[in-house]
């Protein structure tokens, strides 16, 4: 038995703005340099991936990716400096929450449930 938690950021209207799914999308874009390749890797539709990016950018009021249109060599997508910073901050946030969750589990529930 182990604890788990789903982390996300909501808009003021309680709509999902950013979470692990969008984090994985940004991480894959960073690694692959392509939204299309990232969406294939994650098993999502290209259109949905683009919609997720657009909604996140609108909600944050900042660009998180830069896109160059395809041609004979194909297009590319890369993170903006803000997008890269968001990716790194989310990783630190997840790690810190994981440490706190593990500590609370050990102190409050492990002995009772195991």
N, C-alpha and C positions, 0 to 999 in steps of 0.2 A: 504494500500500500504506500502511496506517495501523494503529496498534495499537487494540485494543478490550478492554474489560473489563466484566464484569457484576458489579455491586456489590449486596450484600444483607446483611442481618443475620439470623443463625440463632438459634434458641433453643438451650439446652444440649442438647436432644434432636436437634439438627441439622434442625429444621423451619424453613422460611422464615418469618420474622417480618415483615420490612420490606425493600423494595427499590424499584426504579424503577417497577414496576407499581402498587404501593400509593402511592408518591409521586405518580404521575400521577392516581390516584383522589382523593387528598387535595387536590391542586392544582385539579382540576376541581370538587370540592365547594366549595372556597374561592371559585372564580370564579363558579359557577352557583348556589350556595346550595341545591342539591338533589342528593341521592344518586341519585334516579331520572334526572335530567338528566345527571349525571356519568356514570352507567353507560351511558346511551344514547350519549353523546359518545364514550366509549371502546370501544363495541361489546361490552360485557359484560352479562351478566344481572344484574338488580337483586338477586336472591337471593345470587349469588356475591359481588357487591360488598359486601353487608351482612355476609356470612360473613367476608370478608377483613377488614373493619373490626372485627368482633367478635373474631376470632382475634388481631389485632394488639393490641387493647385488653387482652385477657386476658394475652397474652404480656408486654406492657409494664407491666401492672398499673395503667394510667392510661386515662382516657377521652380519645379524640382527636376525637370529634365529639359534638355535641348535636343531638338530633332533636326536632322538634315535629311532632306528628301532623297529618295533613291534615284538612281540613274543606271548606267551600265554596270557600275560596281556595287549597286545597292545603297540604301541609306544607312543612317546610323542614329542611335539615340544614346545620349550620355547624361550623367547627372550634372546639374548645376552645382556650384560650390555649396549653395544652401541645401540641395538634395543630398550631397555627400555628407554634410554636417548633420542633417536629419537622420541619415542612416547610422552614423556613428553614435549619435545621442540616443537613438532607440536601442542600440546594442548595449550601451552603458546602463540605460534605464532598465532593460530586461534583466541584465545581470544583477543589478542592485535589488530589484524586486524579488528575484529568485533567492538571493541570500536571505532577505527578510522573511520570505515565505518559509524557507527551510528552518530558520531559527524559530519562528512562531509554531511550526509543525512540531519541532522537537520539544519545545517548552510547553505547549498546550494540549496536543492531541496524540502524539506518537504513543506514549505510555498507556493511554486510555484505550486506543484502538488496536494496538498490535499485541 
